[in-house]
């Protein structure tokens, strides 16, 4: 089978599209013929975490396709079912944090940038009928992350005002759509005027430049929730933008990881600072129900064949995308 494989060298230099042995299905597992797969920043990080002396690895966490094989004991899906992959391995039930042993598809085990994948039957769910293959293939990791951030961690409610710095990522566009579906007012920031304009078209109520004076731009706003994924470049501005008693949830850092805050301002303002990552299988099912109820679709930025992985990854690495980047794996 054809796959994007990382081996021998760290970084992009270790990648190639080549033939790889097709996996065999076993007890409790399912075999999926992938139609599409979604690119995430995690895939870029995996290129440094997967070492030169480790066995070849098929990367990729997101994907959707058709069941072509089931192992003994599988009852939740059958041959021919159209499914979407939950990339979280070993996090079955809602909890404060992932359990020990939690992993994500694509490292340490093989991922979705291939024609076939075998994984536990509990990690596939029926594809929502309103999604096409490109939308289904890019959904899981970003949508699950956004769902847990907003509903489990921030506990968003109707009428809240939510600030999303750096709109443009897959998670960011899901945060925007989910928050609007929940009845919130949404403010976004971006360095790109084009992305600001598109965010307004997607439902954002207000947009500002990330490089602007937020104190001035947001002086008439009462921000209940900030969702941070940028890191040092915006973190202090995000905290200062919150109302007293407000909540900041962070799930990533596309700039430097380490930040400094004025702890006195923090505790005098009674702020809440929460971390989040991915989500449980229960949250994944809740998320699929939510997007079906509200007919939510991912924002698909672009679609590439597997052979053009370098173009796709460069687009993501340079933050040129608005929404998710997809790979078309098979017809």
Buried (B, 14 or more C-beta within 10 A) or exposed (E): BBBBBBBEEEEBEBBEBEEBEEBEBEEEBBBBBBBBBBBBBBBBEBBEEBEEEEEBBBBBBBBBBBBBBBBEEBEEBEEEBBBBBBBBBBBEEEEEEBEEEBBBBBBEBBBBBBBBBBBBBBBBBEBBEEBBBBBBBBBBBBBBBBBBBBBBBBEBEEEBBBBBBBBBBBBBBBBBBBBBBBEBBBBBBBEBEEBBEBBBEBEBBBBBBBEEEBEEBBEEBEBBBBBBBBBBBBBBBBBBBBBEEBBBBBBBBBEEEEBEEEEEEBEEBEBBBBEBBBBBBBBBEBBBEBBEEEEBBBBBBBBBEBEBBEEBBEBBEEBBBBBBBBBBBBE
